[in-house]
Every structure is written in structure tokens, then in C-alpha cells.
Amino acid sequence: MPFVISTFVAGVMLAGGLPAGPSDLLAPLDSESVPAWSPPPAPTRGLRFFTPAEPKDWRQLNRDVTPSVKTRPMDAMPGMGAGS
């Protein structure tokens, strides 16, 4: 009995994904509803080419991205100094 029920459930699940009928698949498309064909865009369109750059001093780069004392979040809050 469980085999019959599982077969029925599998059949219902498979039938639910089918289109309305095979006539929908075989019917010719309405030529007025189909837009004109245009070629797809080139896959390399919009790419930028980069060249290697000279290496920079990593210490200076770290200093450039380190927040200053005035912009640190704990110093900006009243009563929340760095030493407390």
C-alpha cells in the first residue's frame, strides 16, 4: 500500500510541472509578439586592462588608512576616553 501512495504522490508532483499540454509546445509562435532578433553583446565588452604598478611602501600605506585620534569611535563618545 505505501508503494501505491508514493507512486501516486510522485505522479502528481511530476504532472504539476508540465505545461498546459503538448499543443502549447508544438504551436508556432505568434510572429508579431516575438521581438526582432539582435546579436548578444560581446563577452569582453566593458573590460578594462590594467598594467602592473610600482610597489609602494607598506608602512606609509598603513599610516594612510589608520584613523586619526579624533575619528576613533571611543574618543568621540563623551565620558569614554582612551584611558578609562
Z-matrix of the N, CA and C atoms (Angstrom, degrees):
N
C 1 1.443
C 2 1.537 1 111.60
N 3 1.364 2 120.11 1 -42.14
C 4 1.464 3 119.11 2 178.02
C 5 1.531 4 112.13 3 -60.83
N 6 1.335 5 118.15 4 -31.66
C 7 1.464 6 120.63 5 179.01
C 8 1.527 7 110.60 6 -65.09
N 9 1.311 8 117.33 7 -39.75
C 10 1.463 9 121.40 8 -179.71
C 11 1.528 10 109.93 9 -66.23
N 12 1.318 11 116.45 10 -42.78
C 13 1.468 12 120.28 11 -179.68
C 14 1.523 13 110.18 12 -66.36
N 15 1.332 14 117.80 13 -44.49
C 16 1.457 15 120.19 14 -179.51
C 17 1.532 16 110.78 15 -66.16
N 18 1.330 17 117.94 16 -35.53
C 19 1.460 18 121.01 17 176.45
C 20 1.522 19 110.35 18 -65.30
N 21 1.324 20 117.03 19 -41.18
C 22 1.455 21 121.06 20 178.71
C 23 1.527 22 110.82 21 -64.43
N 24 1.318 23 116.61 22 -44.77
C 25 1.471 24 121.02 23 -179.96
C 26 1.533 25 109.83 24 -63.78
N 27 1.321 26 118.15 25 -42.85
C 28 1.463 27 121.41 26 178.78
C 29 1.522 28 110.66 27 -63.27
N 30 1.311 29 118.09 28 -39.74
C 31 1.458 30 121.97 29 178.52
C 32 1.521 31 111.82 30 -64.66
N 33 1.330 32 116.97 31 -41.81
C 34 1.468 33 120.48 32 178.59
C 35 1.523 34 110.16 33 -65.60
N 36 1.328 35 117.28 34 -40.46
C 37 1.464 36 120.15 35 179.93
C 38 1.528 37 111.38 36 -65.92
N 39 1.317 38 117.59 37 -40.62
C 40 1.455 39 120.45 38 179.27
C 41 1.524 40 111.31 39 -68.92
N 42 1.325 41 117.70 40 -39.78
C 43 1.459 42 121.28 41 -178.49
C 44 1.523 43 111.07 42 -69.77
N 45 1.308 44 118.76 43 -25.30
C 46 1.453 45 121.40 44 -179.37
C 47 1.521 46 113.14 45 -68.54
N 48 1.309 47 118.75 46 -22.66
C 49 1.450 48 121.76 47 -179.21
C 50 1.517 49 113.87 48 -91.82
N 51 1.322 50 118.81 49 -3.09
C 52 1.457 51 121.73 50 -178.42
C 53 1.518 52 111.29 51 -82.02
N 54 1.330 53 117.71 52 152.02
C 55 1.465 54 119.76 53 175.55
C 56 1.523 55 110.26 54 -69.87
N 57 1.332 56 115.98 55 -179.52
C 58 1.461 57 121.05 56 -175.92
C 59 1.520 58 111.57 57 -58.15
N 60 1.289 59 119.98 58 -36.07
C 61 1.456 60 121.93 59 178.84
C 62 1.514 61 110.56 60 -179.31
N 63 1.336 62 116.94 61 168.79
C 64 1.462 63 119.15 62 -179.23
C 65 1.523 64 112.59 63 -67.56
N 66 1.335 65 117.59 64 -20.87
C 67 1.464 66 118.85 65 178.75
C 68 1.527 67 110.53 66 -64.62
N 69 1.333 68 117.89 67 -30.24
C 70 1.461 69 120.45 68 176.74
C 71 1.531 70 111.11 69 -66.35
N 72 1.314 71 116.72 70 -32.41
C 73 1.454 72 120.77 71 -179.08
C 74 1.525 73 111.48 72 -78.85
N 75 1.315 74 116.90 73 -32.37
C 76 1.455 75 120.84 74 -175.28
C 77 1.520 76 113.10 75 -93.67
N 78 1.311 77 118.78 76 -14.51
C 79 1.461 78 121.45 77 -177.64
C 80 1.524 79 109.68 78 -69.92
N 81 1.341 80 117.23 79 139.81
C 82 1.466 81 118.70 80 177.23
C 83 1.523 82 110.28 81 -69.37
N 84 1.303 83 115.38 82 150.95
C 85 1.448 84 119.94 83 179.46
C 86 1.519 85 110.58 84 -74.51
N 87 1.293 86 116.18 85 149.81
C 88 1.451 87 121.61 86 174.84
C 89 1.519 88 107.43 87 -72.81
N 90 1.324 89 117.22 88 117.74
C 91 1.469 90 120.80 89 -174.13
C 92 1.520 91 111.99 90 -66.70
N 93 1.316 92 118.49 91 -22.90
C 94 1.454 93 120.04 92 -179.84
C 95 1.528 94 112.23 93 -80.12
N 96 1.316 95 116.92 94 -22.75
C 97 1.463 96 119.33 95 -179.51
C 98 1.527 97 112.67 96 -88.95
N 99 1.332 98 117.22 97 -11.01
C 100 1.461 99 121.05 98 -178.49
C 101 1.522 100 108.40 99 -92.51
N 102 1.351 101 118.64 100 125.44
C 103 1.466 102 119.61 101 178.93
C 104 1.530 103 110.91 102 -68.68
N 105 1.306 104 116.14 103 160.09
C 106 1.461 105 121.27 104 178.63
C 107 1.521 106 109.41 105 -63.69
N 108 1.322 107 115.55 106 145.17
C 109 1.466 108 120.33 107 -179.13
C 110 1.507 109 109.70 108 -75.45
N 111 1.313 110 116.12 109 139.17
C 112 1.453 111 121.65 110 172.98
C 113 1.522 112 107.46 111 -134.70
N 114 1.307 113 117.71 112 145.49
C 115 1.463 114 119.14 113 -177.78
C 116 1.527 115 110.86 114 -66.86
N 117 1.312 116 116.71 115 149.75
C 118 1.469 117 119.39 116 178.46
C 119 1.525 118 110.36 117 -68.66
N 120 1.329 119 117.25 118 156.50
C 121 1.467 120 119.40 119 179.25
C 122 1.528 121 110.81 120 -67.42
N 123 1.297 122 115.26 121 154.14
C 124 1.465 123 120.62 122 179.14
C 125 1.523 124 109.72 123 -65.14
N 126 1.330 125 118.56 124 139.17
C 127 1.462 126 120.13 125 -178.88
C 128 1.519 127 113.86 126 -67.14
N 129 1.314 128 117.97 127 -19.44
C 130 1.468 129 120.28 128 -179.56
C 131 1.521 130 112.02 129 -98.20
N 132 1.324 131 118.38 130 5.26
C 133 1.463 132 120.62 131 -179.72
C 134 1.525 133 109.42 132 -67.00
N 135 1.297 134 117.05 133 133.07
C 136 1.452 135 121.81 134 177.68
C 137 1.522 136 114.74 135 88.99
N 138 1.322 137 118.53 136 -0.84
C 139 1.463 138 119.91 137 179.32
C 140 1.520 139 110.26 138 -76.35
N 141 1.305 140 115.48 139 144.94
C 142 1.453 141 120.99 140 175.28
C 143 1.521 142 108.15 141 -114.35
N 144 1.295 143 116.11 142 142.46
C 145 1.455 144 120.72 143 179.42
C 146 1.526 145 109.11 144 -100.72
N 147 1.301 146 115.86 145 130.30
C 148 1.456 147 121.72 146 -179.23
C 149 1.520 148 109.19 147 -109.84
N 150 1.326 149 115.02 148 146.75
C 151 1.449 150 120.31 149 175.56
C 152 1.523 151 108.10 150 -111.83
N 153 1.309 152 117.55 151 152.77
C 154 1.465 153 119.27 152 179.31
C 155 1.523 154 111.34 153 -62.77
N 156 1.309 155 116.06 154 145.26
C 157 1.465 156 121.58 155 178.54
C 158 1.524 157 108.88 156 -109.54
N 159 1.291 158 114.33 157 162.67
C 160 1.462 159 119.57 158 177.30
C 161 1.526 160 108.97 159 -69.86
N 162 1.326 161 118.80 160 140.47
C 163 1.464 162 120.60 161 178.11
C 164 1.525 163 110.80 162 -66.38
N 165 1.321 164 115.24 163 144.75
C 166 1.463 165 120.57 164 179.28
C 167 1.523 166 109.80 165 -106.43
N 168 1.316 167 115.43 166 164.89
C 169 1.459 168 121.10 167 179.39
C 170 1.526 169 108.86 168 -69.92
N 171 1.319 170 117.99 169 119.95
C 172 1.465 171 120.87 170 -175.37
C 173 1.515 172 112.01 171 -68.26
N 174 1.334 173 118.15 172 -27.43
C 175 1.460 174 119.63 173 178.58
C 176 1.526 175 110.95 174 -66.58
N 177 1.337 176 116.16 175 -42.81
C 178 1.465 177 120.10 176 179.00
C 179 1.534 178 110.23 177 -67.91
N 180 1.302 179 117.87 178 -37.25
C 181 1.468 180 120.08 179 177.46
C 182 1.521 181 110.68 180 -62.54
N 183 1.325 182 118.07 181 -40.22
C 184 1.461 183 121.30 182 177.51
C 185 1.534 184 111.12 183 -64.74
N 186 1.335 185 116.84 184 -40.30
C 187 1.459 186 119.42 185 177.81
C 188 1.525 187 111.26 186 -64.45
N 189 1.324 188 116.84 187 -36.09
C 190 1.467 189 120.76 188 -179.04
C 191 1.532 190 112.56 189 -66.18
N 192 1.328 191 118.02 190 -33.44
C 193 1.467 192 120.00 191 -176.77
C 194 1.523 193 113.09 192 -97.49
N 195 1.321 194 118.64 193 -7.97
C 196 1.461 195 121.30 194 178.19
C 197 1.521 196 109.32 195 -74.05
N 198 1.363 197 118.13 196 129.64
C 199 1.470 198 119.19 197 179.72
C 200 1.524 199 110.64 198 -66.57
N 201 1.316 200 115.11 199 147.93
C 202 1.455 201 119.24 200 178.90
C 203 1.529 202 109.33 201 -74.66
N 204 1.311 203 116.76 202 170.02
C 205 1.464 204 121.64 203 -178.25
C 206 1.520 205 110.64 204 -62.52
N 207 1.327 206 118.45 205 -35.80
C 208 1.459 207 122.11 206 -177.79
C 209 1.519 208 112.91 207 -70.63
N 210 1.323 209 117.91 208 -25.22
C 211 1.465 210 120.02 209 -176.14
C 212 1.518 211 113.60 210 -98.18
N 213 1.313 212 118.25 211 2.91
C 214 1.465 213 119.36 212 178.08
C 215 1.516 214 109.27 213 -71.65
N 216 1.340 215 119.18 214 138.09
C 217 1.466 216 121.63 215 -173.83
C 218 1.515 217 114.10 216 -62.71
N 219 1.316 218 119.92 217 -36.09
C 220 1.455 219 120.77 218 -176.56
C 221 1.524 220 111.37 219 -71.87
N 222 1.347 221 117.46 220 -29.85
C 223 1.459 222 119.88 221 178.55
C 224 1.523 223 111.13 222 -76.96
N 225 1.304 224 117.95 223 -23.07
C 226 1.452 225 121.58 224 -177.65
C 227 1.531 226 112.12 225 -78.66
N 228 1.332 227 117.59 226 -18.23
C 229 1.463 228 121.35 227 -178.06
C 230 1.525 229 109.27 228 -89.39
N 231 1.332 230 118.03 229 132.16
C 232 1.469 231 119.58 230 -179.66
C 233 1.530 232 110.56 231 -64.91
N 234 1.315 233 116.21 232 137.30
C 235 1.445 234 121.20 233 178.19
C 236 1.515 235 114.47 234 79.84
N 237 1.299 236 118.30 235 3.07
C 238 1.449 237 121.56 236 -177.21
C 239 1.518 238 109.85 237 -120.66
N 240 1.311 239 117.10 238 64.32
C 241 1.448 240 121.64 239 -179.35
C 242 1.518 241 111.12 240 -72.59
N 243 1.314 242 116.11 241 170.25
C 244 1.453 243 120.88 242 -178.03
C 245 1.535 244 111.20 243 -68.82
N 246 1.321 245 118.63 244 -28.81
C 247 1.459 246 120.53 245 -176.28
C 248 1.509 247 113.58 246 -92.30
N 249 1.321 248 120.43 247 -5.32
C 250 1.455 249 120.51 248 -176.10
C 251 1.488 250 113.96 249 -93.01
